[in-house]
Amino acid sequence: KLAILLISVVITGAITLFAAADKNISGTWVMQSKDNSCSPAVIRIKMNEGIWQGKLDMPEQELYDKAIYSIKVSGDSVFISVAKDSPVIKAVFVNDSTIAGELLSAGRRDAVQFEKF
């Protein structure tokens, strides 16, 4: 019985240790743009009671502190929806300070990249 208990503890510990954990996306993220003449979009993300929440600033459109509808993190993948039926940003962590992917809207796919500030 002791051997079975010991094996169970080791297996459970190994699974916990090696399971893919979600990345921490909290912080201020600035959208990188090829056009340096405009002010970039900024997303501020934090964890609140187990749920990712964020605010969006888009200075070019005079939009500030817009609550983000949905932020989901699954392993290295990030999914962000600004509003309920809005375009979705589907991205992955390149490293701890960069996420890159696509903005999916109305059949279009535009490349996006955010750097942690």
C-alpha positions as CSV (number, residue, x, y, z in Angstrom):
1,K,0.0,0.0,0.0
2,L,2.8,2.4,0.8
3,A,4.5,1.7,-2.6
4,I,1.2,2.5,-4.4
5,L,0.7,5.7,-2.4
6,L,4.3,6.8,-3.1
7,I,4.0,6.1,-6.9
8,S,0.7,8.1,-6.9
9,V,2.3,11.0,-5.2
10,V,5.3,11.0,-7.7
11,I,3.0,10.7,-10.7
12,T,0.7,13.5,-9.5
13,G,3.7,15.7,-8.8
14,A,5.2,15.1,-12.2
15,I,2.0,15.9,-14.0
16,T,1.6,19.2,-12.0
17,L,5.3,20.1,-12.6
18,F,5.3,19.5,-16.3
19,A,1.7,20.5,-17.3
20,A,1.6,23.5,-19.6
21,A,0.7,26.6,-17.5
22,D,-1.0,29.7,-18.9
23,K,1.3,32.6,-19.4
24,N,1.0,35.8,-17.3
25,I,-0.2,38.5,-19.7
26,S,-0.6,41.2,-17.0
27,G,1.0,44.6,-17.8
28,T,0.9,47.3,-20.4
29,W,1.2,46.2,-24.0
30,V,1.9,48.7,-26.8
31,M,0.9,47.8,-30.4
32,Q,3.9,48.0,-32.8
33,S,3.3,49.8,-36.0
34,K,5.2,50.3,-39.2
35,D,3.8,53.9,-39.3
36,N,5.6,55.8,-36.6
37,S,3.7,59.0,-37.2
38,C,0.6,57.8,-35.3
39,S,0.2,57.1,-31.6
40,P,0.0,53.3,-31.0
41,A,-2.9,51.5,-29.4
42,V,-2.2,50.5,-25.8
43,I,-3.8,47.6,-23.8
44,R,-3.5,47.4,-20.0
45,I,-4.2,44.0,-18.7
46,K,-4.6,42.7,-15.1
47,M,-5.9,39.6,-13.3
48,N,-9.0,40.3,-11.2
49,E,-10.5,37.5,-9.1
50,G,-9.3,34.9,-11.6
51,I,-10.4,36.7,-14.7
52,W,-8.2,38.6,-17.1
53,Q,-9.5,42.2,-17.5
54,G,-8.2,45.0,-19.6
55,K,-8.5,48.6,-20.9
56,L,-7.8,49.9,-24.3
57,D,-6.4,53.3,-25.4
58,M,-6.5,54.3,-29.0
59,P,-5.2,57.9,-29.1
60,E,-5.7,58.3,-32.9
61,Q,-9.4,57.8,-32.3
62,E,-9.5,59.7,-29.0
63,L,-10.6,56.5,-27.3
64,Y,-9.3,56.0,-23.7
65,D,-10.0,53.5,-21.0
66,K,-12.4,51.3,-23.1
67,A,-13.1,48.1,-21.2
68,I,-12.1,45.1,-23.2
69,Y,-14.9,42.5,-23.5
70,S,-12.8,39.3,-23.3
71,I,-9.2,38.2,-22.7
72,K,-8.4,34.5,-22.7
73,V,-5.1,32.9,-22.3
74,S,-4.5,29.2,-23.0
75,G,-0.9,28.1,-22.7
76,D,1.1,30.4,-25.1
77,S,-2.1,31.5,-26.9
78,V,-3.9,34.8,-26.3
79,F,-7.4,35.8,-27.6
80,I,-8.6,39.3,-27.1
81,S,-12.1,40.7,-28.1
82,V,-12.6,44.5,-27.5
83,A,-16.4,44.2,-27.8
84,K,-18.9,41.4,-27.9
85,D,-19.1,41.1,-31.7
86,S,-15.9,42.9,-32.5
87,P,-12.8,41.7,-34.3
88,V,-10.6,39.2,-32.4
89,I,-6.9,39.4,-31.8
90,K,-5.5,35.8,-32.0
91,A,-1.8,35.8,-30.9
92,V,0.9,33.8,-29.3
93,F,3.8,34.7,-26.9
94,V,7.0,35.1,-28.9
95,N,8.8,35.7,-25.6
96,D,7.9,37.2,-22.2
97,S,7.6,40.7,-23.6
98,T,6.2,40.1,-27.1
99,I,2.9,38.7,-28.4
100,A,2.3,38.5,-32.1
101,G,-0.5,37.2,-34.3
102,E,-3.5,38.4,-36.3
103,L,-6.4,40.7,-36.0
104,L,-9.3,38.8,-37.5
105,S,-12.2,41.0,-38.8
106,A,-14.7,40.8,-41.6
107,G,-12.7,38.1,-43.5
108,R,-9.5,40.1,-43.2
109,R,-6.3,39.0,-41.4
110,D,-4.0,41.8,-40.4
111,A,-0.7,41.0,-38.6
112,V,-0.4,42.6,-35.1
113,Q,2.4,42.7,-32.6
114,F,2.4,44.0,-29.0
115,E,5.4,44.7,-26.9
116,K,5.2,44.8,-23.1
117,F,6.1,48.3,-21.8
